[in-house]
Amino acid sequence: MNAERRNDDEQTARWNGRAGHAWVDLQPVLDGMFRPMEDLLVEAVSAAGAEHVLDVGCGTGGTTLALARRLGPGRQCVGVDISEPLIDTARERAGREGVQASFVRADAQEHAFEPGTFDAVVSRFGVMFFDDPVRAFANLRCAAREDAALRLIVWRDPAENPFMTTAQRAAAPLLPDLPVRRPDEPGQFAFADPDRVRRVLTESGWADIDIRPVDIDCTLPEKELVHYFTRLGPLGMALPEVDEETRVRIVETVRSAFEPFVHGTEVRFTAACWTVGARAAAAKLS
């Protein structure tokens, strides 16, 4: 099995297993924490007058549903995600809230979208997990109309995001086998290098690339903090495999490490992100 196929299988297993179910369980917390990013995307798409929008790596559907509510009836908002539990939750939310949005359980890197369908492609932290990002964005370019807008929000460097790395750093001495995040692998910080992002988009058929730093204030309830860091990320994947005594020590250690972010009943942190904009270039004549 080649490395690309292995990585693809690992992502599929992760997001249809423990990681996917954790995001479902934490959906209200994560939607609240990342709402400022959602608002940025909704405003950008609305200002562009988009009518057919694809939300890539849509998760439990928060951004897709917000777009559908803003754009209103008669518009097409489609969310795509590799995770069956996340897509099931998104569909259930759409039905419960009476929002006209649809969801596709598929790998956006490979899925055969109807060519030239979308006039906007967006993502909130959903495009950093592709094994072959050039191929993935070429596929998304095929799904987009000429001149369609691309709007992404991705994480900057982990050193600029101490909140997002606190759990792993604090737990590492107690979990020596905890995986190390590598910038050249699919994962949270895979798009931290703006030069790499620009190269990926240029090679996959996108033009007028605009990458800008943005610092976004985020919050979550303090009462959800332990639930948050014990379910998500590398620590969330590792904790179920340790004995109870070790787990207690890790949770106490990591919770103490988060103390600088705790302000009474609220946890506050700054998310260091890139906003990425681009336009679907005209197809090259063969």
URCOR-V610408 format. One record per residue. RES is the residue in one letter. D_CENTER is the distance of its C-alpha to the mean C-alpha in Angstrom with 1 decimal. Layout:
BEGIN
res = (RES/RES)
d_center = (D_CENTER/D_CENTER)
END
This chain:
BEGIN
res = (M/N/A/E/R/R/N/D/D/E/Q/T/A/R/W/N/G/R/A/G/H/A/W/V/D/L/Q/P/V/L/D/G/M/F/R/P/M/E/D/L/L/V/E/A/V/S/A/A/G/A/E/H/V/L/D/V/G/C/G/T/G/G/T/T/L/A/L/A/R/R/L/G/P/G/R/Q/C/V/G/V/D/I/S/E/P/L/I/D/T/A/R/E/R/A/G/R/E/G/V/Q/A/S/F/V/R/A/D/A/Q/E/H/A/F/E/P/G/T/F/D/A/V/V/S/R/F/G/V/M/F/F/D/D/P/V/R/A/F/A/N/L/R/C/A/A/R/E/D/A/A/L/R/L/I/V/W/R/D/P/A/E/N/P/F/M/T/T/A/Q/R/A/A/A/P/L/L/P/D/L/P/V/R/R/P/D/E/P/G/Q/F/A/F/A/D/P/D/R/V/R/R/V/L/T/E/S/G/W/A/D/I/D/I/R/P/V/D/I/D/C/T/L/P/E/K/E/L/V/H/Y/F/T/R/L/G/P/L/G/M/A/L/P/E/V/D/E/E/T/R/V/R/I/V/E/T/V/R/S/A/F/E/P/F/V/H/G/T/E/V/R/F/T/A/A/C/W/T/V/G/A/R/A/A/A/A/K/L/S)
d_center = (26.9/25.3/22.4/20.0/20.9/20.7/17.2/16.2/18.1/16.6/13.0/14.6/16.6/14.0/11.7/14.9/16.6/16.2/12.5/12.0/15.0/14.0/11.0/13.6/16.1/14.2/12.9/15.3/14.7/10.9/11.5/14.3/12.7/10.0/12.6/13.7/10.6/11.0/14.6/14.4/12.8/15.3/18.1/17.5/17.5/20.4/22.3/22.1/23.7/21.3/22.4/20.3/16.5/13.9/10.3/8.4/5.9/7.3/7.4/10.6/11.1/11.3/10.6/12.6/15.3/15.6/16.0/18.6/20.4/20.7/21.7/24.1/26.1/26.7/23.3/20.9/17.3/15.6/12.2/11.6/9.9/11.7/12.2/15.4/15.3/12.1/13.8/17.0/15.9/14.5/17.9/19.8/18.4/19.3/22.7/23.3/22.5/24.3/21.6/22.0/18.6/18.2/15.7/15.9/15.2/15.0/13.7/12.9/14.6/17.7/18.0/21.1/20.1/23.2/23.8/23.8/22.4/19.7/20.6/17.1/13.7/10.6/6.9/5.0/2.4/3.0/6.3/7.1/8.4/11.2/14.7/16.3/14.1/17.4/18.1/14.7/15.1/18.8/18.1/15.9/18.9/21.2/19.6/19.9/23.3/25.0/23.9/20.8/18.3/15.0/12.8/9.6/8.3/7.5/9.2/12.9/15.2/15.1/18.6/17.6/15.2/17.8/16.4/13.4/16.0/18.9/18.7/18.7/21.5/23.5/23.5/24.2/28.0/28.1/25.9/27.1/25.3/21.8/19.7/19.3/16.1/17.1/15.8/16.9/15.0/11.7/9.4/7.7/10.4/11.2/11.1/13.1/16.3/16.8/19.7/17.7/15.2/18.4/20.1/17.4/17.4/21.2/21.9/19.9/21.8/20.2/22.4/22.9/19.8/19.3/17.1/17.7/16.9/16.1/16.6/15.4/17.2/15.4/17.3/17.5/20.8/22.6/23.6/20.0/19.5/21.0/19.3/15.9/16.7/18.7/16.1/12.8/12.4/15.4/17.8/16.7/17.3/20.6/22.2/23.3/25.4/27.5/30.7/31.0/32.8/30.3/27.4/29.4/29.9/26.3/25.2/28.0/27.3/23.6/24.3/26.9/24.6/22.4/25.6/25.3/22.3/24.2/26.3/28.3/26.3/23.1/20.6/19.7/17.7/16.7/13.2/14.1/11.8/12.7/13.0/13.6/16.1/18.1/20.5/21.2/24.4/27.4/27.8/30.3/33.6/34.7)
END
